[in-house]
Amino acid sequence: MPYARWQATITDDRGNIVDAPQIRVQREQAGFPLARLYSDRDGTTPLANPFALASGESLAAFHVAGGAYKITATKGAFSRVWRYVAIGLGAESDTPPFVTGGTWSGGSPPTEYEQNVIVSHDGASYFSIQPHSGIEPGVDPGWEDYWQLISERGEQGIQGEQGDQGPTGPEGPSGGTGIAAAMAIVFG
């Protein structure tokens, strides 16, 4: 699977190149988990996160699955943070329209999901960012490489106050004859 690339020459506030900075890449979501990085487009060579550039280098580059990221470059007292950096392959091609896929299903054999299929699962909504088979969104290790969270279920709210009593309903049909009345008729 091809991964999107991010690169930047790291400079300070005055535009001076920062030699050999350390780069940290985190997903823009709760807890800011570290992203899975690669040094190559095909994702065959993992890259440490955080990673440090060698002496004499200032061009930071990595490949990563599409998403929004917080990227931090540091060296000594220097620190620069980029927030909500959108990285993805969408700029390289026309994006197909989103398709509703209903409720996620792993199935046996696993359900095949194409790119841009929207599913609901366990109170959340996701869309697939690349074709795959049977990766459970929000659960399976590495799910973030295949699914993008759209919305998630909030916490249960507090119980509301009891409402007013409603109006009395219409009178129902008359019931059948009781057993005592039936016995009186039969035994007279």
C-alpha positions in Angstrom: 0.0 0.0 0.0 1.4 3.4 -0.8 1.7 5.9 2.0 1.6 9.7 1.8 4.8 11.7 2.4 5.4 14.7 4.6 8.6 16.7 4.5 9.9 20.0 5.7 13.2 21.7 6.2 13.2 22.5 9.9 14.0 26.2 10.6 13.7 28.4 13.7 11.6 31.5 14.0 14.2 33.6 12.2 14.5 31.2 9.3 17.8 29.7 10.4 18.1 26.0 9.6 18.1 23.7 12.6 20.7 21.0 12.4 19.8 17.4 13.4 16.4 18.0 15.1 14.3 15.3 16.6 10.8 14.8 15.1 7.8 13.4 16.9 4.5 12.6 15.0 1.2 12.0 16.8 -2.3 11.5 15.6 -4.7 14.4 16.3 -7.1 12.4 18.5 -7.6 11.8 22.2 -4.4 11.0 23.9 -2.3 12.0 20.9 -1.0 8.4 20.1 2.3 8.1 18.2 1.8 7.5 14.5 3.3 4.5 12.7 5.9 6.0 10.4 7.8 4.6 7.4 10.9 5.8 5.6 9.6 4.5 2.2 6.4 5.0 0.3 5.5 1.3 0.2 5.7 1.0 4.0 8.3 -1.7 4.0 10.8 0.1 6.2 9.5 1.3 9.6 10.8 4.5 11.0 11.3 5.1 14.7 8.9 7.7 16.3 10.3 10.0 17.5 13.3 10.0 15.1 16.4 12.2 15.0 18.1 13.5 11.9 21.8 13.0 11.5 24.3 15.8 12.0 24.2 18.1 9.0 20.6 17.2 8.1 17.6 19.5 8.5 15.1 18.0 6.0 12.7 15.9 8.0 10.6 13.4 6.0 8.4 10.4 6.6 5.6 8.4 5.1 2.4 7.7 7.0 -1.3 6.7 6.5 -3.6 9.5 5.7 -5.0 11.5 8.6 -4.5 14.6 10.8 -1.2 14.9 12.7 0.6 16.9 15.3 4.2 17.2 14.3 6.8 18.4 16.8 10.5 19.3 15.9 12.9 19.9 18.9 16.6 20.4 19.5 17.8 21.8 22.8 15.7 24.8 23.7 14.2 25.0 20.2 10.7 23.6 19.6 8.2 24.0 16.8 4.8 22.4 16.6 2.5 22.0 13.6 -1.1 21.1 14.6 -3.7 19.4 12.5 -1.4 18.7 9.6 -3.5 16.9 6.9 -1.5 14.2 5.3 -2.9 11.8 2.7 -2.9 10.6 -0.9 -6.0 12.6 -1.8 -4.0 15.3 -3.4 -2.5 12.8 -5.8 -5.8 11.7 -7.4 -9.5 12.4 -7.8 -11.2 11.1 -4.7 -14.1 8.8 -5.4 -17.4 9.7 -3.7 -18.3 8.3 -0.3 -20.4 5.1 -0.2 -22.5 4.1 2.8 -21.7 0.6 3.9 -24.1 0.2 6.8 -22.9 -1.5 9.9 -19.4 -2.9 9.9 -19.2 -6.7 9.4 -16.1 -8.8 9.7 -17.9 -11.8 8.3 -16.4 -15.2 7.3 -14.9 -14.7 4.8 -14.2 -11.1 5.9 -16.1 -8.3 4.2 -14.1 -6.5 1.5 -14.1 -2.7 2.0 -13.1 -0.3 -0.8 -11.7 3.2 -0.2 -14.3 5.8 1.1 -16.9 3.3 2.4 -18.6 4.8 5.5 -19.7 2.3 8.2 -21.1 2.4 11.7 -19.6 0.3 14.5 -20.1 0.2 18.2 -21.6 3.7 18.4 -19.0 5.3 16.1 -18.8 6.1 12.4 -15.7 5.5 10.2 -14.7 5.7 6.6 -12.2 3.4 4.9 -9.0 5.2 3.7 -7.8 2.3 1.6 -9.1 -1.0 0.4 -8.9 -3.9 2.9 -10.6 -6.9 4.3 -11.8 -7.6 7.8 -10.0 -4.9 9.8 -12.2 -4.0 12.7 -12.3 -0.2 13.1 -11.4 1.1 16.6 -10.3 -2.4 17.7 -7.8 -4.3 15.6 -4.1 -3.3 15.9 -3.2 -0.8 13.2 -6.9 -0.1 12.4 -5.9 3.6 11.9 -4.0 2.7 8.7 -7.3 1.5 7.2 -10.1 3.5 8.8 -10.6 7.2 9.7 -12.8 8.0 12.7 -15.7 10.4 11.8 -17.6 10.5 15.0 -17.8 8.5 18.2 -20.4 7.9 20.8 -20.4 10.3 23.8 -20.9 9.3 27.4 -24.4 8.4 28.7 -26.2 11.5 29.8 -28.0 11.9 33.2 -31.6 10.7 33.7 -34.1 13.5 32.9 -36.9 14.5 35.2 -40.2 12.6 35.3 -42.7 14.2 32.8 -46.3 15.2 33.6 -48.9 12.5 33.5 -50.6 12.2 30.2 -54.4 12.5 29.5 -56.6 9.5 30.2 -57.1 7.4 27.1 -60.4 6.4 25.5 -62.6 3.7 27.2 -61.8 0.3 26.0 -64.3 -2.4 24.8 -66.4 -4.2 27.3 -64.9 -7.4 28.6 -66.4 -10.9 28.3 -68.8 -12.5 30.8 -67.1 -13.6 34.0 -67.0 -17.2 35.2 -69.4 -16.6 38.1 -72.1 -15.1 35.8 -71.6 -18.0 33.3 -72.1 -20.6 36.1 -75.2 -18.9 37.3 -76.7 -19.1 33.8 -75.8 -22.7 33.4 -76.8 -24.0 36.8 -79.6 -21.5 37.3 
